[in-house]
Amino acid sequence: MSDSAGDIRRRELAQIHIARSELGMDEETYRLMLHDTAGVTSSADLTPRGRSKVLARMRKLGWKPRTARRPRRRITAQTPQDRMIRGLWLELADLGAVRDRSEGALGRYVARQTGIDAQDWISGEQAEQVIESLKAWRNRVKRQQQGGSNDSR
């Protein structure tokens, strides 16, 4: 669904004001730039083309719009197997074996183990496969940390 003209206008005006702030423009410099670029002294008077020209000018002055952040993936561990996988992953992170304890990193690990991109979509058998691989990894790490002892707890 497309944005309304009013939504686009508000978004572009917000970008202009963010750019002004991030470029550190004082009031006088900002008004002169508006006048030189679009022939107005207030952003409220900008046409769609004027807003586009002002944003382009601000980019030339060094402003870099920030890309939208990707939303954090929420923890989806719903079944006992999902919770076990997440728990083992966090335990490995606590042991120092996993650098990135995020849900995304866990998802990538599960995808490498099963060939399926989302932990929510794996079967019970595949979940058991992941659990066993994490347990084996955990046991190896614990043995290494204990100096090679045969205790596999």
Beta strands, then each sheet from edge to edge (+ up, - down):
end
